[in-house]
Amino acid sequence: MSEAICIKNGRIIDPKNDRDEVGDLFIVDGKFADRPSDEMASNAVVHDASGLIVCPGLVDLHVHFRVPGQTHKETIFTGTSAAAAGGFTSVICMPNTNPPADSAGTIQYIKDAIEREAVVNVFPTGCITVGMEGKRLAPTGSLSKAGIVAISEGGKCVQDNGLMRRAIQYAHMFGIPVIDHCQDESLNKDGVVNEGFVSTKLGLIGSPREAEDIVVSRNVILSSSTGAHIHMQHISSRTAVEIIRRAKARGANVTAEATPHHIALTDAEVEGFDTNFKMNPPLRSEEDRLALIEGLEDGTIDCIATGHAPHTDYEKEVEFDYAPFGVIGLETALSIALEELYHSEKLSLIRTIALLTNRPSDILKLDKGTLDTNRSADVTIFDPNEEWTPAKDSFLSKSSNSPWIGKPLKGRVKKTFVNGRLVFDEGRILQGD
């Protein structure tokens, strides 16, 4: 007999289909189903979701799982465990590994690790250039055949505009987008925080908004001239938001994401020299933060992505100038999005969930982020009102470099299903080792 699951009495929210109702959700043999026969329904495994939200599994377009080469920071198992704990059932891993994911062989190595260890769906990306050195194009065709969903330089940005133009033309030919970390290195130089009052006060080298704005402008121009799809990561500048807004009004094939930390925090947090607030691009001003939220409200910014970037304690516990950029974010992203958008009454719950489900899925055409019948049953069940406080030892990620340690949050994942299997339940991972 087929295996059946019934998630009962939850508030079912499926933004893709504009669905928001209290009811039951059925899963049969790992796929969403209409109500099964009475016999099957009577034998179904029941999960009571009374008072909880039932939505498509969350999708994250931007994570770093450090495989191969940096498993002291994260592994496929620990990274996907963190994803499941945060309600994410599909994630896109960046290619800035060691060695970089610039060959079909490295992509196959990553896919093998995913097959062995992953708790959730993981989709790899490949490098734009060989060794991420920005000098020669990586073999986009063979990378595409190896199974990547996009090309990117991870935490780097191709500075040669001619090379970038050829890269996006090749990617367009193979039907995959380019994912770009937008930063002009000649302007950024050794910047470690946002250039402004705080950087001056603390005596730290600043990174100006223009370093982001110029590359965003470049990408808009190149996308408009070639028709290629460019997705721009972790937008942080209010000017960049306006550039993207105008580009979309003209029909440019560009998309963009914002991170939970950039929509919730400002550079004022850096005054304590806590390296858990050091990321690239840096936290910027309150005006920039509000511009990002406005961009999410009007659709200029397409989705929320975590930029999950694990680092060890010994790497982060150094002088601010020398600490690596990046923070983890998978396990706290939903709470931050709820706080900054839904609980603050800037967006409805269904629109907030869309930014974490169908909107990112549609960008990369992943066939995820919806509760449509016969789709793989990826489901997140969460309590939007449960209050909790992350602790340093509470993360399932292998690293704990989070800006939210000790800060009360509101909204918590209760259960996560991937392909119809319960993989996370009330704080516990239920598969893998």
C-alpha positions in Angstrom: 0.0 0.0 0.0 1.1 3.5 -0.7 2.5 5.6 2.2 0.2 8.5 3.2 0.8 11.5 5.5 -1.9 13.9 6.6 -0.9 17.3 8.0 -4.2 18.3 9.8 -5.8 21.6 10.8 -2.9 23.9 9.8 -3.2 27.3 8.2 -2.1 26.3 4.7 -0.3 29.1 2.9 0.8 28.6 -0.7 1.8 32.0 -2.2 2.2 30.6 -5.7 -1.5 29.7 -5.9 -2.7 32.5 -3.6 -3.9 29.9 -1.1 -4.5 30.8 2.5 -6.9 28.6 4.4 -7.2 26.3 7.4 -7.3 22.7 6.3 -5.6 19.4 5.7 -2.6 18.7 3.5 -2.0 15.2 2.1 1.2 13.5 1.0 1.2 10.2 -0.8 4.5 8.5 -1.8 6.5 11.6 -1.3 4.3 13.9 -3.4 1.4 16.3 -2.7 -1.9 14.7 -3.3 -5.6 15.3 -3.3 -7.6 13.7 -0.5 -6.8 9.9 -0.8 -9.3 7.1 -0.5 -11.0 6.7 2.9 -9.0 3.5 3.5 -5.7 5.3 2.8 -6.7 8.3 4.8 -7.5 6.1 7.8 -4.0 4.6 7.6 -2.2 7.9 7.1 0.4 9.1 9.5 -1.2 12.2 11.0 0.7 15.4 12.1 -1.5 17.9 13.9 -0.7 21.5 12.8 -3.4 23.2 14.8 -2.4 26.9 15.3 0.6 26.5 13.0 1.5 27.7 9.5 1.9 25.0 6.8 3.7 26.3 3.8 6.0 25.1 1.0 9.6 24.3 2.0 11.7 27.4 2.1 14.2 28.0 -0.7 17.6 29.7 -0.2 19.6 30.8 -3.3 22.8 31.6 -1.4 24.6 29.3 1.0 28.3 28.3 1.5 28.7 24.6 2.6 32.5 24.6 2.4 32.7 21.3 0.5 35.3 20.4 -0.7 38.2 21.7 1.3 36.9 23.5 4.4 34.9 21.0 6.3 36.3 22.4 9.6 33.7 25.1 9.0 30.7 23.2 7.6 29.9 19.9 5.9 27.0 18.9 3.7 25.4 17.2 6.6 25.8 20.0 9.1 24.9 22.6 6.6 21.7 20.8 5.4 20.8 20.0 9.0 20.9 23.8 9.7 18.8 24.3 6.6 16.2 21.9 7.8 16.1 23.5 11.2 15.4 26.8 9.6 12.7 25.4 7.4 14.7 25.4 4.2 14.2 22.3 2.0 16.1 23.5 -1.1 19.4 25.5 -1.1 21.9 26.7 -3.7 25.5 26.2 -2.7 28.2 28.6 -3.9 31.3 27.4 -5.8 34.0 29.2 -3.7 35.3 25.9 -2.3 38.8 24.5 -2.1 39.5 23.7 -4.9 37.0 26.0 -6.5 34.1 24.3 -8.3 35.4 25.2 -11.8 35.4 21.7 -13.3 33.0 18.8 -13.9 35.0 16.6 -11.7 34.7 19.0 -8.7 30.9 19.3 -9.3 30.6 15.5 -9.3 32.6 15.4 -6.0 30.1 17.8 -4.5 27.1 15.9 -5.9 28.5 12.7 -4.5 28.8 14.3 -1.0 25.2 15.6 -1.4 24.0 12.1 -2.2 25.7 10.7 0.9 25.0 13.4 3.4 22.3 15.9 2.5 19.2 16.2 4.6 17.6 18.7 2.2 17.8 19.3 -1.6 21.1 20.9 -2.6 21.8 22.4 -6.0 25.4 23.2 -6.9 26.7 26.2 -8.9 29.9 26.4 -10.9 32.6 29.1 -11.2 32.5 31.8 -13.8 36.3 31.8 -14.2 39.0 29.2 -13.7 40.2 29.2 -10.1 37.9 32.2 -9.5 40.9 34.2 -10.6 39.0 36.4 -13.0 41.3 35.7 -15.9 39.9 32.8 -18.0 36.4 31.5 -18.3 35.6 28.2 -16.7 34.1 25.6 -19.0 30.5 26.6 -18.7 29.2 23.9 -21.1 30.8 21.0 -19.2 29.7 22.5 -15.9 26.2 22.8 -17.2 26.2 19.1 -18.3 27.6 18.2 -14.9 24.4 19.5 -13.3 24.9 23.1 -12.1 22.0 25.5 -11.9 24.0 28.7 -12.3 27.5 30.1 -12.5 29.0 32.5 -9.9 32.2 33.5 -8.3 30.9 33.0 -4.8 32.2 35.8 -2.7 34.2 37.4 -5.6 33.2 39.6 -8.5 34.6 39.5 -12.0 36.3 42.8 -12.5 37.0 42.5 -16.3 33.8 43.8 -18.0 34.7 42.2 -21.3 35.2 38.8 -19.6 32.0 39.2 -17.7 30.1 40.0 -21.0 31.4 36.8 -22.6 30.6 34.8 -19.4 26.9 35.9 -19.4 26.7 35.2 -23.2 27.8 31.6 -22.7 25.6 31.2 -19.7 22.6 32.5 -21.7 23.4 30.1 -24.5 23.3 27.1 -22.0 20.1 28.5 -20.4 21.5 29.2 -16.9 21.7 32.5 -15.1 24.8 34.3 -13.7 24.8 35.0 -10.0 26.9 37.9 -9.1 28.5 39.4 -5.9 28.4 43.0 -7.0 31.6 44.8 -5.9 34.2 47.0 -7.7 37.4 46.1 -6.0 39.2 49.3 -7.0 36.7 51.2 -4.9 36.4 48.7 -2.1 40.1 48.2 -1.6 40.6 47.0 2.0 37.2 48.1 3.3 35.8 46.1 6.2 32.7 48.2 7.2 30.4 50.7 5.5 32.1 53.9 4.6 30.5 56.6 6.8 30.3 58.0 10.3 30.8 54.7 12.0 33.9 53.7 10.0 35.4 57.2 10.7 34.6 57.0 14.4 36.1 53.5 14.8 39.1 54.1 12.5 38.2 51.2 10.2 38.6 51.3 6.5 35.3 51.9 4.8 33.6 50.2 1.8 31.6 52.8 -0.1 28.1 52.1 -1.6 29.5 53.0 -5.0 31.5 49.8 -5.0 28.2 48.0 -5.3 26.3 50.5 -7.3 28.8 50.6 -10.2 28.8 46.8 -10.7 25.0 46.7 -10.4 24.8 49.3 -13.1 27.3 47.2 -15.2 25.2 44.1 -14.8 22.0 45.9 -15.8 23.7 47.2 -19.0 25.1 43.8 -19.9 21.8 42.0 -19.2 19.9 44.6 -21.3 22.3 44.2 -24.3 22.5 40.4 -24.2 19.1 39.4 -22.8 20.9 37.2 -20.3 19.6 36.7 -16.8 21.8 38.1 -14.0 20.9 37.6 -10.4 22.5 40.0 -8.0 23.3 38.8 -4.5 22.9 40.5 -1.1 22.0 44.0 -2.3 22.8 46.5 0.5 22.8 50.0 -1.1 19.8 52.2 -1.5 21.2 53.5 -4.8 21.5 49.9 -6.1 17.9 49.3 -5.2 16.9 52.3 -7.3 19.1 51.2 -10.2 17.4 47.8 -10.2 14.0 49.3 -9.9 14.5 51.4 -13.0 16.0 48.6 -14.9 13.1 46.3 -14.2 10.7 49.1 -15.3 12.6 49.0 -18.7 12.3 45.2 -18.8 15.9 44.2 -18.0 16.3 40.5 -17.2 17.7 41.0 -13.7 16.8 39.7 -10.3 18.1 40.5 -6.8 18.1 39.3 -3.3 18.5 40.8 0.2 19.7 39.0 3.3 18.0 38.9 6.7 21.0 40.8 8.3 20.9 43.6 5.8 17.2 44.2 6.3 17.4 44.0 10.1 20.8 45.5 11.1 22.9 48.7 10.4 26.5 49.6 10.8 25.8 50.9 14.3 26.1 47.2 15.4 29.8 47.3 14.5 30.6 49.8 17.3 31.3 46.9 19.7 33.9 45.5 17.3 32.0 42.1 17.3 33.2 40.3 14.2 29.9 38.5 14.0 28.7 41.7 12.4 31.4 41.7 9.8 30.1 40.7 6.4 30.6 41.6 2.7 28.9 43.7 1.6 28.9 45.4 5.0 25.9 46.5 7.1 25.0 49.9 6.0 23.0 52.9 7.2 19.4 53.0 8.4 18.4 54.7 5.1 19.9 51.7 3.2 18.1 49.2 5.4 14.7 50.9 4.8 15.4 51.1 1.1 15.9 47.3 1.0 12.6 46.8 2.8 10.9 49.1 0.4 12.4 47.1 -2.5 11.0 43.9 -1.0 7.6 45.5 -0.6 7.4 46.7 -4.3 9.1 43.7 -5.9 12.3 45.4 -6.8 14.1 42.9 -4.6 12.8 39.5 -5.6 13.6 37.4 -2.6 15.4 36.8 0.7 18.5 34.7 0.7 20.7 34.0 3.8 24.3 34.2 2.4 25.0 31.5 5.0 28.8 31.7 5.5 30.1 29.6 8.4 33.5 30.3 10.0 35.2 28.8 13.1 35.5 30.6 16.4 39.2 30.9 16.1 38.9 32.6 12.7 36.4 35.1 13.9 37.9 35.8 17.4 40.6 38.1 16.1 41.0 41.8 15.5 38.1 43.1 13.4 40.3 44.0 10.4 41.6 40.4 10.2 38.4 38.4 10.7 36.8 36.8 7.7 33.6 38.2 6.3 30.4 36.4 6.8 27.7 35.1 9.2 25.5 32.0 9.4 21.9 32.5 8.8 19.9 29.4 7.8 18.4 28.8 11.3 17.4 32.4 12.0 16.3 33.6 8.6 12.6 32.9 8.9 12.4 34.6 12.3 14.1 37.7 11.0 11.9 37.9 7.9 8.8 37.5 10.1 10.0 40.2 12.5 11.0 42.8 9.9 8.2 42.3 7.4 5.2 40.5 8.9 5.2 41.4 12.6 6.1 44.9 11.7 3.0 45.0 9.4 5.0 45.9 6.3 3.9 42.8 4.4 1.2 40.2 4.8 2.2 36.7 5.9 1.5 35.3 2.5 3.8 37.9 0.8 6.5 37.3 3.4 6.4 33.6 2.8 6.6 34.2 -0.9 10.0 35.8 -0.6 11.3 32.6 0.9 9.5 30.0 -1.3 8.1 30.5 -4.8 9.9 33.8 -5.5 13.5 32.3 -5.1 12.4 29.1 -6.8 11.1 30.9 -9.8 14.4 32.8 -10.3 16.3 29.5 -10.9 13.3 27.6 -12.3 13.7 24.9 -9.6 10.2 23.5 -9.6 10.0 24.1 -5.9 8.3 26.5 -3.5 4.7 25.4 -4.0 2.2 22.8 -2.7 0.9 21.9 -6.1 -0.5 18.3 -6.5 2.1 15.8 -7.7 5.1 18.0 -6.8 7.7 16.7 -4.4 6.3 17.2 -0.9 8.7 19.7 0.6 6.8 21.3 3.6 7.7 23.7 6.4 5.5 23.9 9.5 6.2 26.9 11.8 4.7 28.9 14.7 4.9 32.6 13.7 4.6 33.7 17.3 6.8 31.4 19.3 9.6 33.3 21.0 13.1 31.9 21.3 16.6 33.1 21.8 19.6 31.5 19.9 22.5 30.4 22.0 26.0 29.8 20.8 25.7 26.0 21.4 22.1 25.8 19.9 23.0 25.8 16.2 23.0 22.7 14.1 25.5 24.4 11.8 29.1 23.4 12.5 29.9 27.1 13.1 28.2 29.6 15.4 29.2 33.0 13.8 25.7 34.5 14.2 24.8 38.1 14.9 21.6 36.9 16.7 23.2 35.0 19.6 21.4 36.1 22.8 18.8 38.2 20.9 15.1 37.3 21.4 13.4 36.2 18.1 9.8 35.5 17.2 8.7 32.7 14.9 10.2 29.2 15.0 10.2 26.1 12.7 8.5 23.1 14.2 8.7 20.4 11.4 10.4 20.2 8.0 9.5 17.6 5.4 11.7 16.9 2.3 10.2 14.7 -0.5 7.5 13.6 1.9 10.0 12.5 4.7 10.0 14.2 8.1 13.6 15.3 8.5 13.4 17.9 11.3 11.0 17.6 14.2 11.0 19.9 17.2 14.7 20.6 17.3 15.9 17.1 16.1 17.3 15.9 12.8 15.7 12.6 12.0 17.9 11.2 9.2 21.6 10.9 8.5 24.5 10.8 11.0 
